[in-house]
């Protein structure tokens, strides 16, 4: 039986073992490309792959589980095993990862009494049930049962959130009760009280996350251990993520990153975050919130060792050179044929206003007061709220109360104004001129915050209400728009310029390959490729093109649909063979 142990060092079947790992999130990569990314990981010299596990994708609705397609974690682990790679698993309930709500399911927010990430009865009941359904997918893939999993992590960066050690002990015990036999670890920042807050050293090895000053942080970890134990950087940040509105794509210096890697491997063990970042497909991007909302872009390129589309970078070559000085590298041939294609300019072939197809794609739901996204059993996307507001008159006090994250407000289907983040609660005035008037509000969930104390307040849509002339307006109709059934859109219906609308494009592909959707001139929205939600676009950048993996295309006719909310559109889009960072 193969074993993996933690003593003063890591030991694999009784022999010292240096963990050289890289992060690949299976859920951010199309399954057809898992093999390619793992082969490139192995060829750089890594012996291990690490991945988070997003609870919200595996239990998208309470009691409904998904372990197929892009979320077939077992298949990903088995593919790593077939290449001789070991696996570090970080199985929730919280992962951060710049992922929607840090991997927590939206439906937890339906219980106003629940305290997430605490030893609170209701929250732990939900975690317990999830673990009972998740761990059977992976426990027989642990190292002592002939599989590749050598370590599992308890929670994630908990010391940056709270110091409820009973919660951490409960999770560790729950993992053991569900068949986890490999050693456990925790990971936290090395700053302030984070290690003290997030560690349970009698049951899990403490590791840390950082991107620089390794010598200083290793000394801190040695002192914290109090005895000789392995030193490990569980997340060696070699890049960073981008938020919509950032001035430019984040990059880091190759030479300094390689130098820090050298320092890590001289003294301990590493997991490189990210080896390959991948893509926040659909509505899965997270957000940060300090002074203002900062939702992450669709790309999770992270300035990683492989680009978002899987190309080898100069940083990859520099890291490979460092790793070669510590151990020989046994390369494998790359077996996935990946090419980039320029399909050219695609004209709009059909278009239809959202207002024309609302009842085709959403069931109207009536309520005396506006309901939040969670109250509508909706996780992601948009909600359109509408209410009859009566006769012509001036409106001197219009306000959205407890609304998140971005709203387009319409009077009789004409745009009045767009409000975002801090602006949402500001007072507005306007004139209603028709004999009978209707207010419409299109609210977008731009990604729930994935880190820090704002996580407790991530209800989307409108929670409290809409004030008109100093009083709450009643009698609302809601249209939930997760946009998960684009096939229901009837493009034969009317299109009105300047309104939120769907735009359809077609192109014939004699051969499929990776391509990049250039959305220059378009405002804000989301793109669909053959029914697959590719992710968000927004003219504010820094992302200017959306990556389309070749496996999302097919030989023959392909369809792209853009849902654009702000009325800023062009007559065409382009599919090109070059990214633009």
N, C-alpha and C positions, 0 to 999 in steps of 0.2 A: 504493500500500500504506500502510495506517495503521500508525504506529509509536508506541511508548511508550518513553521513554528517561529514564534518571537521569543528570543532570549536577549543576549546583549547585541545580537544581530538577527537578521532573517536567515532561516535555515530551510532549505528544500531537501527533504529526505536526508536530513542530518548534515548537509554540507552548506557552508555559507553561500548566500545567494544575494546578488545585487539587483534590486528591482529598478529597471529602467523602463518606464512606462510612458505612454502617450494617450491623451484623451481623444476619443472619437465617440460622439453621441449617435447611436444607431438611429434615433428618431429624427435626426437632422440630415440624414443621408438616405437617398433612395436605395432599397435593398440590392438592386442590381449593381451598385457600386461599393457595397461593403467589402467585397473581395479585393478590389483595387486599393482601397484605402488601407486595409490591413496588410496587404503585401508591401505597400510603400512604408508602412510603419516598421515592419520586420526588416526591410532592406536598409533602413536608417540605423538599425542596431538595437531597437527596442525589443525586449523580451516579454512585454506585458502591455495590454490595452486596458484602459479604464473607461467606464461609462457610468453616467448617472442613469436613474430610472424615474421617468415622470409619471407619478401617480395619476395626474389628470388625463393622460392619454390612455392609460390602462384601465381606468374606471371613469370613462367620460360622463356617464350618468350613474347616479347611485345604484349599486347592485348590478350594473352592466359592465362586463369586462371585455377587454380587447387585447389579444396577444398575437395578432396577425399582421401581415404586410410590413409596413414601416415600424410596427410596434412588436414584431416577433423577436423578442429579446433572446429567446432560446436559440433561434436560428443564427443570430449574430454571434452569440457565445460559441456555438458549435463551429462556426466558420473560423473564428479566432483559434479555436483548439486545433482545427485541421491544419493550421499553419504553424503550429508549435508555439503559439502565444499563450501566456497566462492572462488572467483577467482579474481586475479589481472592480468590484461591484459596489455602487453607492445607491442603495435601494430605497430612498425616500424616508419618511413621508415628504420631507422638504429637500429641494435640491438647489435652489437659487438659479444658477445656470443662465441668467438673463432670459428665463423661460416664463411664460404666463403664470402669474401667481406663485412663482418659485416651484412649480410642479404640483401644487395643491389643487384639488378639484374645486371648481367654482361653486358647486352645490353645497359645500361646507358653509358658505355664507348665508344660506337660507335659514340657518339656526342662529338667531340673534344672541343667544346665550352662550354659544360655543366660543372657547378660547383656543385658537389654533396654537400649536407648538407649545402646549403646556400639558401637564398631567391633570387634565380635566376630563371628567368621566365621559362625556359625549364624544369629544374629539378622539379619545383613546379607543372608544368602541368602534368608531369608523376606521381608525388605523388598524385595529385588530382584525376586523373583517377583511380589509384589503390585504393585509399580510397573509391571512389564511388562503386567499385566492392567488396571490402573487408568488409566494415562495415555492409552491409545488412546481412552478415553471422552471426553477433553477437549482433547487437544493441538491439534486442528483448530479449536478455539474460541478460540484465542489471538488477540490484537489484530492481529498481523502476518499472520494468515490469514483476516481478515475477521470474527473473533469478538470478544467483549467482554472477555476476560481480559487484564488489564494487568499484574498482579503475581502471583507465587507465593512462598510462604514456605517456608523450609527449617526443618524441625522446628518446635518451639514452646517458648518460654521455657526453652531448654536451659540457660541460664546459672544457673537456679535448681536444676538437677539435677546437672550435671557440667561438666567443662571439656575433654572429649575432642574437640579440634578436628578430628582425623582422621575422626571419625565424621561431623561436619558437612560436611567437604569431600567425603567419600564420598557423602553424600546429595545434595549439590549436583551432583556429577559424574553420579550416577545419574539425576537429574532431566534433565540435559542429554542424556544418552544415550537417554532415553526421549522426546525430542522437545520438551522445554521450551525455548522461545526468549525468553520475556518476562523482564524483570529479576527478580532474586531479592532477597528481604528476609529478615531474621531479626527476632524480637521478644523482648525480655527486660524484666525490671524494671530501673529505673534505679538500684537500690540496691546497695551493696556491690560485689562482684566480678561481678555478673550480666552486665553488658554485656561485660566482658572474657571471661568464661567462654563466652558464647553467640554471640559474633560472629565472622564470617569476612569482614572488610570488603573484601578484595580481590575477592570474588565475590558478596557480598550486602550490601545496604544495611542498616545497623543501625537499628531502630526500637525504641520502648519502650512498655510498658503501665503505666498508672497511672490514678488517679481524681481527683487533686488536685495542687496545688503545681506547676502546669505550667511557670511561669517558671523555677523552680529546676531542674526536670528537663530542660527544653530547653537551659539553659546547660550542664548535664552532658553532654548529647548533642552539642552543638557542640564542646565540648572533646574529647570522645571521637572524633568524626569527624576532627579535626585539619585539616580543610579544609572548604570550603563545600559542603555537601550538603543535600538536603531533610531537614527536620525533620518527623517523623511520629509521632503517637501511634497505634500499631496497635490498641491496645485502650484507649479512653477509657472507664473503668468509671463508668457513670452510675447504677448500682444495685448490688445484690449478691444472692446466692443464699441460700436457706433450707435448713437441715438439720432433720431430725426432732428434736424436743425443744427447738428454739429458742423463746425466750419470745414472739416476735412475728415477723411478716413484715418483712423488711428494706426500708426505704425511705430515700431520700436527698432532700436539700433541692433544690427546683427552681431557685431563684434562684442558688445557688452553683454548681450544675452548668452552668447557662447561662452564667454568668460565666467559668467555666473553658473552655467551648467557645469563647467569644469570644477568649480569650487564645490558644488553639490556632490558630484560623483567622487571627489577626493575624500569626502567625509561621510557620505550617506547614500540615500536613495531618492529617486525622483519620479514624479508623474508630471509630464509636460502638458500644460494647459494653455492653449489647445494644440494638439498635434494637427487635427483637422476640425475646423469649426462647423462647416456645413451651412444649413439654411433654416431660418425660422419660417417654415412653410405655413400658409394659411394665416390664422389669427393667433399663432403660438408665441409671438415675441412678448417678452416681459417689458418692464419699465422700472425706472428709478424715480424717486421723488425726494428731493431735499428742499431747495427753494422753489422749484418748479417741476412740472411733469416732464420726464425725459423718456419717452417710449423708444425702444430699440428698433433698428431698421430690420428689414427682412433678411439681409445677409448677416450671417454669423462668421464671416471670414476671419475675424479676430487677429489679423496679421499673423496667422498660424504658419506652421511649417509646410503644410499643403494649403493652397488657396481654397476658397469656397468651392471651386469647381475641380479641385483635386490635383492641380499642377504643383510640381516640386519647386521650391523657392530657394534663393541663396541662403536663407536661414536654415533650411533643411540640410543643405550641403555642409554648412558650418557646424551644425550639431552632429552630423554624421562623423565628421572629422574628430570631434571631441570624444564621441562614444568609442570610436575605433582605438583610441589610446587606452581604453580600459578593458576592452574585450574584442575578440574577433567577430566579424559580421558575416553571417552566412546568408547570402542573398538568394531570393527566389525569383523566377521570371514573372513579369507582369502579364497577367492572363486576360485582362479586360481591354477590349479594343474601344478606345474613347477618342472621338474626333469632334472638332468644333465646326459648326455649319453656319453659313450666312444665307438665310432664306430671303433676305431683301426686305423691301417695303411692302406692307400689307395695307390696302385701303379698307376703310370701314364698309362692310357689306350690309349690315343691318343695325338699327338703333331703336331703342324704345325707352320712354321715361319710366322711372320707378313708379310714379303716380298712376300710370296706365295699367301696371301689372301687379299692383299691391295685393289684390285679392286672389291673384293666380298663385302667388308664391308665399302668401302668409294668411293665416286664419285670423280675422279680426277678433279682438278680445276687448270687451267693454268693462269699464270700471268707473266708479265715481271719482277716483283720484288716480294719478299716474302710478303705474307699477314699475318696479325696478326690473332689470334683466333677470336677476335671480328669482324674483317673485313670478316671473313668466316662464321659469324652468328653461332659461336660455343662458348658454355659457358665453358666447362670443358673437362678434359682428355688430349689428346695428339694430335699433328700434325706431320705428316711425310712430310718433304720437300725434293724434289729431283731435281737435275739439271745436265744436260750433261755439263762436264767441259773440254772436248777436249783431246788433245794429251798428251803423256807422257812428263813430265817436272817436275822440282822441284817447290814446292810451299813454298815460304819463308815468306809469310805474309797471314795467314788465320785468319779471325776474324769474330765473330758474333756481329753485332751492334744492340743494344737495343733488346736483347733476354732475355726472362724469362721463366722458372725458372731453368730448368735442360735440358741438351742436350747431346744425344749420336750422335757422328759424324762418318759416315761410308764412306769409299771409296770402291766403287764396292761391296757394301754389307758386307765389312769387317770393324770391329770396329777400328777406329783410336784412339779416346779418348772420355772421358766423362767429361763434364764441368758443374759446378754448381755455381749459384749465382755469386760471385765476379769473378770467373774464366771465366765466359762466354765471356767477352770482351778481354781476354788476347790473344796475338798473338801466333800462332802456325806455325810450318813448317813440311812438309812431302814430300815424293816423290811419284809422279804418274808414274806408270810403264807400264800401258796398252796402247795399241794403241788408244783406246777411254775410257774415264773415266767418272764415275758418282759419284757425291757427294750426300749422303743422311743424313738428320738431323732429328732425332726423338726428339721433344721438348715436355716436360711435364709441364703442369700447376699444381703446387704443392699446390695450394690454395691461393687465393688472400688475401692480408693483410686486417685484420679486425679492426685495431685500428691505430689512429694517422695519421700524415701528409702524409705518403706514400700511403694512400688510393687513392690519385689523380693519381697515376701512376701504375695502375694494369693491363695494357694490357699484354696479354700473347702471347706466340709464338715469332716470329721474326717481329719486327716493321720496322726497318730501312733497314737491308739487311745483306748480307754475302760478306765479302771482300776476294778476292783471288788475291794474288800478287798485292796488293795495290789498286785494283779497285773492285767496286761492280759487282757481278755476276748477270746476268739477266737470264730470261727464266726458271721459276720454275713451278714445278707441286706440288700441295698440296693434301694431303689426311687427311681430318678431322677425328679424331678418338675419339669421345665421348664414344665409346664402349657401346652403348645403344642397340645394336642388336647382341648379341653374338650368336644368333641362325643362323646367316649367315656365321659363320666360317666353312669352309670346311676342316675338318681334314684329308681328303684323299690326300691333296696336300703335297708337299715336306716340310721336316723340315731340317734346317741347324743348326748345333751346334754353340753356341756362339752368335746367333742372337736373337732379340726380338721375343718371341714366345708365343703361347697359348698352355697350357697343360690341358688335360681333365682327370677327375677322376670320378668314379661311386661308389656308395655304396647303399646297400639295407637296409632299415630301417623297422623293424617290429613294432617299436614304435618310436615316435618322442620325442625329448627333446633338451634342450640347450646343445651345445657342443662348443669346442674351437679348432680352426684350428692352429696347430703348424706348422709354416713355417721355422723351423730350417734348415739351409743349403741353403735356397733360397735367392736370392739377393734382387730385388726390383720390385714392381709391384702392381697389384690389383687383388682381388679375387671375383668371382661370384658364387653364390649358387642358383641353379635352375633359372638362369637368373637374379637374384637380385644382384646388385653391393654392395658387403659387405663392401668394403673399401680397403685402401692401406695397403701394408706390406713393410717393409724395414729392412734389416739385421742390420742396425745401432742401432735399438732399440730406447727407452727402451722397447717398446711394442714387445713382442715375440710371442703372440698368438692372433688371431682374434676371437671375440665372435660371435657365430652364434645362434641367438634366435631360439628356437624350431619351432615357427610358419613358419619359412622360409623353413622348411623341410616338407616332405610328407611321408606317409607310402608307401613303395614300393621303386622304384629306384629313387635315387637322383643324381644330377650332380653338380660337382664343376669344375670351369675353373679358372686357374691362368694365367694371362698375366704377363710374367716376361721379363723385358727390358734389363738386364745386362748380360745374359748368365750364371748366377750362379744358377744352378738347381740341384735337387736331383731326384731319381727314384720314390719318394713317398712323401706324406704328412701324417700327423696323425690328427685324430679327437679325442680329449681327453675330460675328464669330469672335468678337473681342469684348471683354468686360470693360468697365470704366469705373475705377476706384478713385 
